Amino acid sequence: MNRTGYASGIVITCFAAFLLLTVNCGGGGSSVGNTQVKVTASFKDAGASAGMKAAASTLKSIRCTVSGPGMPAIIHIVPVVGRVVEFTMVIPNGPRRHFMLEAMNFAGEVLYRGDAHLDLDGTPKTVEIGLYETALVFTLSEYFPLGQGDIWTYRDIHGDYDSLTIGGTEIINGVAGVKVIKNSGTYNLKTIDNSGLKELKEYDIDEDGWNIKIYNPPKHYLPAKLHVGQSHSYTSTVHYADNSGISKTGTETGTFTVVGIEDVTVPAGTFKDCLKIHTVINFSFSDGSYLDEDIGTSWLAKGVGIVKQSGTSTENTGGVVEVGTWDDVLVSATIGGVKYYALVIPALIGTWGYFNIDHTNGGGWESSIGTFTLNPDGTGIHTRTENDSEEGVRTLTDNFTFSALQNSNGTILMIVVTAEETNENTIVLSDNGNMLLFDGTEDIDDQEMTVAIKLNTSKIYTNADLTGDGYGMLYVHDPNRTYLPGGYVSMSSIRSFDGAGGSPFTITWNADGIVGSESFAGTYSLSSDGRISFTGGAPIIGYYGGNENLILGSYPVVANYYEIAVGMRKGDRVYSTADLAGTWALIQFGDISGVIFNSAFGAMNCNSTGSCAYSVKSQNNGIILNSSGTLNVSSLSADGSLEGSIVPDVPFLFTGAIGNGGNTIVGNRSFDGAFLDRRYIVIGIRCSACYNMAGF
């Protein structure tokens, strides 16, 4: 978990987290004045924290101790009467006011304990604090699993994600520990045994290099047996070294206190009776060049580990003080083969057919066609045929787990974990639930277009299930001119289906800046599972789906040939410009002169007359550009075909169509006579919840 470096260039890693969770900096502060706080204390069963436990007859009073930054501790004692104790206190304003309640018997022994934190700003507050028996004993290893292959994925305060995996072992000073590995390769070496949880080593690597910290004696976070109210402290000497040749020592001290038991709800689910552990950790180098204090709270669920942690850090680097905050929540986990995952968005469940095309800044190409299945339990399978300029043609299958989180701007963050890696994809689901668009700008080294359509796996298809006319749009890189008259080609087509395998079509292309047109007597073959293939012109294999309104295709079976194709039923209903009204998610892929390659992701809002305001994030050969303007639809026929222009892009003329029940737009920006060096295809889906997808 990288934080800031100090003046000589050493990068310091947070010592406060049990695992490798990123600490993200934010502001904090306090204000003058006081806040009236009503405190309700209730006695609870540790095994069923929703039910009250009658106060034991031996209880005499409850002691409330309130502490926090910039204030003296305040102690208030009230008598126990029945099952609930209520009282009001006036507390100085400020952040993270810690309310600790302790129920005592007549001998002054603490039998129950619980706590809570509040930020106070003068607004009256009410807080209920559950009290739990201090005599209950918990086995730490049940709350902190470290099994080989266990994996956790967390979301931080800024919405970024990190995965931690237990993988391998290492011996330090004669003690064997397991590696808790972060995505980047950073890892902590930990061990848990009859003496408790310890950390032996930390290895951190980032774009600035690497550093190692060896702890001698190991940091002894917690003992093997715990009870509410228990505190444990440690002191460890830290031996630091990095790739620049710097070597020095420091000291770390820590105090961990089990302050209570709470239910916690995070994206991965609701976890009952979590151990709530308060941490205070201080670190300093021996030469005084760097000091750090971390104050935080972690919640540990039985059988799962850390499900949430938050806190603040105060760093002093050569006299420069920086205050930061962190707040990390569990999104998904697989522990001992048991899966915990975020609530899956129901509309995503099912099998999807997709295509992908990918250009890298180094000149590499890849295209693929395949399916992925998303199951309700957060598991899935991904099968595809891909043509990679480095790896060649191959067919691959992966099993994976996934989590899907709805973002506030209408997009979905999908986290996919395979045996080899964790991938994060920003996707958009159409309002009618049958089409997905992927953000192809996220990897700065690649320009991509990925589109998926939902397949009907319960239907048995024949050629007779496909009749009528359809719009088609293709982008192809064919450097050997295997099938096409140019190396960089964008095409639009009108194709007919006779229900018996006949499929005549006419295409118009822009091939390396030359526009042409040709007609073919093509054929199609629709398999029982919805797979489809075409002959005539450029060959295509793909999938028929999207409520039988859409086709996606590619042809990744010929080396050095990269193609994507989208087809949409023509005139599935009567259209007018009023059908454009609303919000649309957009993606784009294309090139300029075969030198600049572009992918784009954004949204547009249209009125009922066909005037659309757009804002998109474009990625051109690794350079991010933000653009906005107006798309004006000058004509829209009843069958869905449309024409228009985009300003302030000079203007830039385009052709396209609307279909799929008014939920999909396809467009081709390749036939403006003034800009024939440009070949762009655009796909849009209706997304009423989307806004500011470009992020500017």
Stockholm file with secondary structure:
# STOCKHOLM 1.0

chainA/1-696         MNRTGYASGIVITCFAAFLLLTVNCGGGGSSVGNTQVKVTASFKDAGASAGMKAAASTLKSIRCTVSGPGMPAIIHIVPVVGRVVEFTMVIPNGPRRHFMLEAMNFAGEVLYRGDAHLDLDGTPKTVEIGLYETALVFTLSEYFPLGQGDIWTYRDIHGDYDSLTIGGTEIINGVAGVKVIKNSGTYNLKTIDNSGLKELKEYDIDEDGWNIKIYNPPKHYLPAKLHVGQSHSYTSTVHYADNSGISKTGTETGTFTVVGIEDVTVPAGTFKDCLKIHTVINFSFSDGSYLDEDIGTSWLAKGVGIVKQSGTSTENTGGVVEVGTWDDVLVSATIGGVKYYALVIPALIGTWGYFNIDHTNGGGWESSIGTFTLNPDGTGIHTRTENDSEEGVRTLTDNFTFSALQNSNGTILMIVVTAEETNENTIVLSDNGNMLLFDGTEDIDDQEMTVAIKLNTSKIYTNADLTGDGYGMLYVHDPNRTYLPGGYVSMSSIRSFDGAGGSPFTITWNADGIVGSESFAGTYSLSSDGRISFTGGAPIIGYYGGNENLILGSYPVVANYYEIAVGMRKGDRVYSTADLAGTWALIQFGDISGVIFNSAFGAMNCNSTGSCAYSVKSQNNGIILNSSGTLNVSSLSADGSLEGSIVPDVPFLFTGAIGNGGNTIVGNRSFDGAFLDRRYIVIGIRCSACYNMAGF
#=GR chainA/1-696 SS CEEEECTTSCEEECSSCSSCCCCBCCCCCCCSSEEEEEEEEEEEETTEEEEECCCCTTEEEEEEEEEETTEEEEEEEEECCTTEEEEEEEEECEEEEEEEEEEEETTCCEEEEEEEEEEESSSCEEEEEEEEETTCCEEHHHHSCCCTTCEEEEECTTSCEEEEEEEEEEEETTEEEEEEEETTSCEEEEEEETTEEEEEEEEEEETTEEEEEEEEEEEEEECSEECTTCEEEEEEEEEEEETTSCEEEEEEEEEEEEEEEEEEEETTEEEEEEEEEEEEEEEEETTSSEEEEEEEEEEEETTTEEEEEEEEEEEEETTEEEEEEEEEEEEEEEETTEEEECCCCGGGCEEEEEEEEEEETTSCEEEEEEEEEECTTSEEEEEEEEEETTTEEEEEEEEEEEEEEECTTSCEEEEEECSSCEEEEEEEECTTSSEEEECTTSSTTEEEEEEEEECCTTCCCCGGGCEEEEEEEEEEECTTCSSSSSSEEEEEEEEEEESSSEEEEEEEEEETTEEEEEEEEEEEEECTTSEEEEESSSCEEEEEETTTTEEEEECTTSTTCEEEEEEEETTSSCCCGGGGCEEEEEEEEEEETTTEEEEEEEEEEECTTSEEEEEEEEEETTEEEEEEEEEEEEEECTTSEEEEEEESSSSEEEEEEEETTTTEEEEECCCCTTCTTEEEEEEEEECTTCCCTTCC
#=GC SS_cons         CEEEECTTSCEEECSSCSSCCCCBCCCCCCCSSEEEEEEEEEEEETTEEEEECCCCTTEEEEEEEEEETTEEEEEEEEECCTTEEEEEEEEECEEEEEEEEEEEETTCCEEEEEEEEEEESSSCEEEEEEEEETTCCEEHHHHSCCCTTCEEEEECTTSCEEEEEEEEEEEETTEEEEEEEETTSCEEEEEEETTEEEEEEEEEEETTEEEEEEEEEEEEEECSEECTTCEEEEEEEEEEEETTSCEEEEEEEEEEEEEEEEEEEETTEEEEEEEEEEEEEEEEETTSSEEEEEEEEEEEETTTEEEEEEEEEEEEETTEEEEEEEEEEEEEEEETTEEEECCCCGGGCEEEEEEEEEEETTSCEEEEEEEEEECTTSEEEEEEEEEETTTEEEEEEEEEEEEEEECTTSCEEEEEECSSCEEEEEEEECTTSSEEEECTTSSTTEEEEEEEEECCTTCCCCGGGCEEEEEEEEEEECTTCSSSSSSEEEEEEEEEEESSSEEEEEEEEEETTEEEEEEEEEEEEECTTSEEEEESSSCEEEEEETTTTEEEEECTTSTTCEEEEEEEETTSSCCCGGGGCEEEEEEEEEEETTTEEEEEEEEEEECTTSEEEEEEEEEETTEEEEEEEEEEEEEECTTSEEEEEEESSSSEEEEEEEETTTTEEEEECCCCTTCTTEEEEEEEEECTTCCCTTCC
//
